[in-house]
Amino acid sequence: MRDRKERRMELGDRLVALVQGLGRAVVQATRAASSLPSLPESQVAVLRHLSHSDGLTPAQLADYLHLARPTISNVVRDLTADGLVERRPAPADGRSVVLVPTTRAEELLNAFRQGRSDVMAAALAELSDDERAHLTEALPALTHLLAVVRSRSPKHP
């Protein structure tokens, strides 16, 4: 029994290391290939989430990203200073604000998405047909694994 548990833990550790390493490598290759700025991951996460919303309050953003409100305040301050986020009066309550990405932020995100797609297409083209087939076959299991991990998060949206 212990052997099986150790193998599962080893698999989990290997998967986490691989996914994290792949994510970092793709980001670095995309930035280099597309001459994109090197924004901290916290700023990128904020921009990505705001890009898919109609505007969020800082509290909503902090809750979604599981970050402390002072952390969000600091990230938003930096993004606002860089011209990537705007503060607008909240439609429902003029006393609060919603955060929205600027046109410049959307252009950066679109350039990153396109660059990431290009980097991955080029990398996948270097794999054998069998390797691409194995990756394709693994996608449903990886998708299910993500859903299981997310379901165990107490604050998952």
Secondary structure, 3 states (H helix, E strand, C coil): CHHHHHHHHHHHHHHHHHHHHHHHHHHHHHHHHHCCCCCCHHHHHHHHHHHCCCCECHHHHHHHHCCCHHHHHHHHHHHHHCCCEEEEECCCCCCCEEEEECHHHHHHHHHHHHHHHHHHHHHHHCCCHHHHHHHHHHHHHHHHHHHHHHHCCCCCC
